[in-house]
């Protein structure tokens, strides 16, 4: 018994493939747009935290650049007809690097905010702000202030436009406190409070970018292997029209009976003698 031939995809199968492609494309665009928005937020908050003080360097904005570029490549690749797969592969690679960077920066910013910034003296007003006034540059002008502790008092050198906390300064001790006791290049101690919360917001956004990047890379990986709204060549080659609807311009189907010409004869009728 001969095996049955494989089913030939018909118009319904073609319609299902087209609808599935359009649905996957819409989902991919939605995830890429979300990732692009999260990347912009990571970049904005990270830059705001990095420029808040002079002596605190924050690197939480780097994942926003990498994830944003990967999302841009993905948006370009989804809307391409040719070279779509290559562009989507490049987008997945950049998004993967951005995911790793977001994971690292979330840990670094979170640990820094938790260990090196003590918000209680800042929020209770126990920190002081020193400004040298107009006409002086904060990076070249220094002065000495007196800090008091349980062991007595000591002198602390601070630059202009600096918020300093004597409560956090280990006065007369060789061991330094893990918490920062001065923040240079600020306009007031309130800027340090803003920096503290910006670091935690940057940490949360990097975690969100980590999750969004993983999901977006998975969606793009499934989308890049789909045909662009049409059946593959092997499937489309199997499509054939019924013999009774074969268009005249296409000629006869391969197994159709020969067409009758005017020289056709009825059964039992003899053909005329050969005439030169």
URDA-V461161 format. One record per pair of residues at least 24 apart in sequence whose C-alpha atoms are under 7 Angstrom apart, sorted by sequence separation. I is the first residue (numbers start at 1). J is the second residue. If there is no record, write none. Layout:
i = <I | I>
j = <J | J>
This chain:
i = <40 | 70 | 161 | 162 | 39 | 70 | 161 | 163 | 39 | 161 | 163 | 67 | 39 | 66 | 67 | 132 | 39 | 66 | 131 | 130 | 131 | 67 | 130 | 131 | 36 | 66 | 129 | 130 | 129 | 130 | 129 | 36 | 63 | 128 | 129 | 35 | 127 | 128 | 127 | 128 | 63 | 127 | 32 | 63 | 126 | 127 | 32 | 32 | 60 | 29 | 59 | 60 | 25 | 129 | 129 | 118 | 116 | 117 | 115 | 116 | 117 | 115 | 116 | 122 | 122 | 119 | 117 | 113 | 113 | 113 | 110 | 109 | 110 | 110 | 109 | 106 | 106 | 106 | 103 | 102 | 103 | 102 | 102 | 103 | 102 | 99 | 99 | 99 | 95 | 95 | 92 | 55 | 55 | 53 | 54 | 53 | 54 | 53 | 88 | 53 | 52 | 88 | 52 | 85 | 60 | 52 | 49 | 49 | 49 | 45 | 46 | 45 | 42 | 42 | 42 | 39 | 38 | 35 | 35 | 35 | 32 | 31 | 28 | 28 | 24 | 21 | 21 | 21 | 18 | 17 | 18 | 17 | 14 | 14 | 9 | 8 | 9 | 8>
j = <64 | 94 | 185 | 186 | 64 | 95 | 186 | 188 | 65 | 187 | 189 | 94 | 67 | 94 | 95 | 160 | 68 | 95 | 160 | 160 | 161 | 98 | 161 | 162 | 68 | 98 | 161 | 162 | 162 | 163 | 163 | 71 | 98 | 163 | 164 | 71 | 163 | 164 | 164 | 165 | 101 | 165 | 71 | 102 | 165 | 166 | 74 | 75 | 105 | 75 | 105 | 109 | 78 | 188 | 189 | 179 | 178 | 179 | 178 | 179 | 180 | 179 | 180 | 189 | 193 | 193 | 196 | 196 | 199 | 200 | 199 | 199 | 200 | 203 | 203 | 203 | 206 | 207 | 206 | 206 | 207 | 207 | 209 | 210 | 210 | 210 | 213 | 214 | 213 | 217 | 217 | 183 | 184 | 183 | 184 | 184 | 185 | 185 | 220 | 186 | 186 | 224 | 191 | 224 | 202 | 195 | 195 | 198 | 199 | 198 | 202 | 202 | 202 | 205 | 206 | 209 | 209 | 209 | 212 | 213 | 216 | 216 | 219 | 220 | 223 | 226 | 228 | 229 | 229 | 229 | 230 | 230 | 230 | 231 | 235 | 238 | 239 | 239>
